[in-house]
Structure formats: C-alpha cells, structure tokens
Amino acid sequence: MELEIATVKAILTEHDLLKEIKTNGTTLNTGVAYDSRVVKPDDMFFCKGNFKPEYLSVAKEKGATAYVSETEYPEGAGMTAVIVTNVTRAMAVLSATYYDFPQNDLYIIGITGTKGKTSSAYFTHAILNQKYPGQVALFSTIDRIVGPKAEDTFKSDLTTPESMNLFHDMRRAVDNGMKYLVMEVSSQAYLRDRVYGLKFDCGIFLNITPDHIGRNEHKNFEDYLHCKLQLMVNSKRCIIDADTDRFEDVFGAAKATTEPDQIYLFIADAEAGGVDFNIQDNEDDLAVNRFTIVNGEDPRGLSIAGDYDLNVAGDYNQSNATAAIIAAGLVGADHEDAINPLSEIVIPGRMEHLEIENHGTVFVDYAHNYASLHALLKFLKHQYQNGRVIVVVGSPGDKGISRRAGFGKALSEQADIAYLTTDDPGFEKPEEIIKQIELSIEPNTVEIKEVLDRRDAIQQAIELSGSQDVVVLAGKGEDPYQKIEGIDEPWPTDMGVAKEVKRGLIYGKTNK
C-alpha cells in the first residue's frame, strides 16, 4: 500500500482540509503512522493528540519523509510538510485512502449508547456469525475480531479505535474474507474524529444519560448528546430504543438523513404503540432471561417475532438483544438464526458470577457509569431480596469526572454497603476520587468503607458477605491492568482476585 502526495492533495482539498503542502520532492509514502515509536522509512507521520515536537524529530530520524500537522515545525526541516486545518480529520480521510477504502467492502453496523454497547455488539456478532459463519468482524471495548484464526482476535485498547487503526483493522478484516462488521461507536469517536467521513449501513441508538463529561472529554451533556447523535446522521438505516431519554432529539437526527421507512423503533413495553417491535418480559431472574418480541405497527417483513432465551442475566439486556436481533434481521437473519446464539452467548466481564459457600455470590461487571450501575444493582437487589448488596467500585482518573457523582447516586439508591477503592486513577490521587464519590452519597443510605487497595477491598467485601448476600465488583470487567501515572500496571482482573479470595476461604490463605 502507498500514498502519493498528489492523492493526498486531492483528498484533503476535497474535504476542505488542506492549507498548503511544502514538498521536499517526496512523491510517495509507503506507510502511515501517528506514533513515532513505530515509524518506518518513507512513512507519512501525523502530528496529533498530545504531540511534542521531539516526536517529529524521532520520526524523521527513523526515516519518515513527510508529516501532516496543523502547523509547520522546524524539527521537520527537509521533510514534506502537509499543513491542514484539522489533523485528526486529515488522518481519518488519508488513512481510509491509504488502506484502499475497506469500508466499501463491509456492511457496517454501528452501536452507540451510554450503556449496553458491548453487550449489543456481542449479541449482534453472535447472531450474524450463526447466519454467515466466519464472515463477521467485531470491534468492541473488549475484543477486536478481524478474521477466523486465533491470531485474528485480540484485546482492544479503545472502544472505537483511532482512525488509522480502525481502517487498518478493517483492511485486515476484508483481506480475511469478512463481509460484515459490528462495531461500538463511542461519543469520543466523533469528538476525536476517529470515524470522521465514515458512513454506516445500520446505526443503533440504545440510550443516553450523562457520562464522559469533564476534563479532556465533553464540556457538557449537550455536547455529549450531539456526538452520540452523529451516528444517526451518518447511518443509512437506524434502530432506536424508543424508551431512551431525549427520544425526540434522537428520532429527529435519524429523520434528518434517513428515509422514514429505514428507521426502526422498539420498546420494552408490550402495550406501547407507535413502534415497530414490542418486548414482552416473560421471566428475568438469574437462571432464566426469557422475553418475546411482538410485531408492532410496521415490522416491514422482518421475521424476528417470537420467544428468546438470553444467556446473560438482567432485564435491561432484553433491549440490548432486541436491537441486535433487528439489526441482524435487516441483513437476512430470522428468529431461528437468533435462538441458539443468544441462548449460549457469554460476554467477558459482563454479569460473570462466582458462587462462594457461606459468602453468597460475586458478580463482576463492567458497569462504569450511573445508568449501567443503577440498572445492574436494581436487578440484583430484586433477585437477592433477603440479602445485602455489597459493592466494590472506584472511578477512573483524568476523565469521566461526572461518573463520580453518578456512582454516589447509584450507591445511595441501590447498595447496602459500598467499598470505595481504586480504579485506573491515572495521574489523580485515588483518595481524592473516592472523596468525590462519597460526597455524592446521600447520608445514612449506605454503609461506606474506604479501602484504597482494590485487592484488599475485594477481599474484605467477600469476607464480610453472608450466604444470602451479593457482592458486586463494578467498573473493570475483565480489564487486566490498573492505569497508574501513565503506566499500565498488571492486574489479575476482578474475577481473578475473587477466585484467589475463594481459595483463601477454602484453604486458609489468599495470594497477595
């Protein structure tokens, strides 16, 4: 693959991004990079993000012959300088060009929402993989799947990858024979231009509540909502949970660019009108999550009505699954195609549980904002009416400041005991983050315990629990790292620690 300077000029001009090109005679670049540590000879280097001029010096030393930036740098003397108005947008359109527009060879389903994106993505992938085995890629918060071989599945670093990585992985998926792509689309993906210029064949909007608001993220809820709505604006077909907050805004964004007969509405209410599909909750406990999809006003020929058993607990997952079923139905899947995948699916870090004799049940879940934690605790509180809900939770540093108040609110409403602890503190002091969560907990609603060491917090919570109690380890899911002062410190995962504690309770010792 290669990128000619003449093509760069044409593409950037087409998108009204080009200010000027100062060439050193370079006519061709054989690679692209935005991380100076991985630059190869003849690469085009993008100066983006937390860029420092010394990164350009390193890229030049490694053989980069051109750079793309919003300003000219003396460190790039002797290189072709491509000066643009917006470097992240330039990187998106040039990455798509460099990787030969792989999106054109994929049917792309994008999923957004404050909660439920990962679950819905896994549900959609499972159904489509049943219908079209070995032809469905997945880009999720947990994993990226770009092909049928073991080496084609790897851990994700971001919910939605940087644009260069996104198009690289799309190209890899296409080359591996993938025809469909299911991907999570975060608000940050639009805020940071990771999906700039990308059109989706189908966009799913699950829900919205305040999240990702604060330093380095969205300035307010309206900005967060605006970024979420861009998926509707950029999708040929739209699927919307009609029960979402700000429904009129979501529906309006969809109607702005999508034909009315290509917008599908559903709701978790068997009696509601004005939607295309209704969800009837038949049974939702820890053993069985059974629901029925009923045709509403206009199913438009989709053969998805019927009963479903979902192998993931939580009544809220019925909506996530219904969105997936509709999306799969739009590309040929029917009720029969969806039954087995949904009844067998396991999602890493979502509602994983561990029984511990005399100490109740431990649940590990990625719930990482008010909406997801509230829904999870409400469901478990209903299931464990004779016991206590004990929660271990922290909040990440350097981002998502609004989550801290959200955690405090959810704990006040649904928890009996809360262990406030460390979760990816970054460059902030974990004790300060904990204090901010605690300030949002209503007085006398929940017993609060501050334990900075997450391993100790998990151990204490489990040891405190009785046979009727539930212990919820929230926020990290299967994350194997703690992000501390710029370093990813290895972490045995919350479930790994819970299993250590279980062994200690059985055999009399816990590894620390």
Secondary structure as GFF3:
##gff-version 3
##sequence-region A 1 512
A	DSSP	beta_strand	3	4	.	.	.	ID=ss1
A	DSSP	alpha_helix	5	14	.	.	.	ID=ss2
A	DSSP	beta_strand	18	22	.	.	.	ID=ss3
A	DSSP	beta_strand	28	29	.	.	.	ID=ss4
A	DSSP	beta_strand	31	33	.	.	.	ID=ss5
A	DSSP	three_ten_helix	36	38	.	.	.	ID=ss6
A	DSSP	beta_strand	43	46	.	.	.	ID=ss7
A	DSSP	alpha_helix	53	61	.	.	.	ID=ss8
A	DSSP	beta_strand	66	69	.	.	.	ID=ss9
A	DSSP	three_ten_helix	74	76	.	.	.	ID=ss10
A	DSSP	beta_strand	80	84	.	.	.	ID=ss11
A	DSSP	alpha_helix	87	98	.	.	.	ID=ss12
A	DSSP	three_ten_helix	102	105	.	.	.	ID=ss13
A	DSSP	beta_strand	107	112	.	.	.	ID=ss14
A	DSSP	alpha_helix	117	131	.	.	.	ID=ss15
A	DSSP	beta_strand	136	139	.	.	.	ID=ss16
A	DSSP	beta_strand	143	145	.	.	.	ID=ss17
A	DSSP	three_ten_helix	150	152	.	.	.	ID=ss18
A	DSSP	beta_strand	153	155	.	.	.	ID=ss19
A	DSSP	alpha_helix	163	175	.	.	.	ID=ss20
A	DSSP	beta_strand	180	184	.	.	.	ID=ss21
A	DSSP	alpha_helix	187	191	.	.	.	ID=ss22
A	DSSP	beta_strand	200	205	.	.	.	ID=ss23
A	DSSP	alpha_helix	221	233	.	.	.	ID=ss24
A	DSSP	beta_strand	235	241	.	.	.	ID=ss25
A	DSSP	alpha_helix	247	257	.	.	.	ID=ss26
A	DSSP	three_ten_helix	260	262	.	.	.	ID=ss27
A	DSSP	beta_strand	263	267	.	.	.	ID=ss28
A	DSSP	beta_strand	277	284	.	.	.	ID=ss29
A	DSSP	beta_strand	289	295	.	.	.	ID=ss30
A	DSSP	beta_strand	306	309	.	.	.	ID=ss31
A	DSSP	alpha_helix	316	329	.	.	.	ID=ss32
A	DSSP	alpha_helix	335	344	.	.	.	ID=ss33
A	DSSP	beta_strand	352	355	.	.	.	ID=ss34
A	DSSP	beta_strand	361	365	.	.	.	ID=ss35
A	DSSP	alpha_helix	370	383	.	.	.	ID=ss36
A	DSSP	beta_strand	389	393	.	.	.	ID=ss37
A	DSSP	alpha_helix	401	414	.	.	.	ID=ss38
A	DSSP	beta_strand	417	420	.	.	.	ID=ss39
A	DSSP	alpha_helix	430	439	.	.	.	ID=ss40
A	DSSP	beta_strand	447	450	.	.	.	ID=ss41
A	DSSP	alpha_helix	454	464	.	.	.	ID=ss42
A	DSSP	beta_strand	470	474	.	.	.	ID=ss43
A	DSSP	beta_strand	481	484	.	.	.	ID=ss44
A	DSSP	beta_strand	487	490	.	.	.	ID=ss45
A	DSSP	alpha_helix	494	507	.	.	.	ID=ss46
###
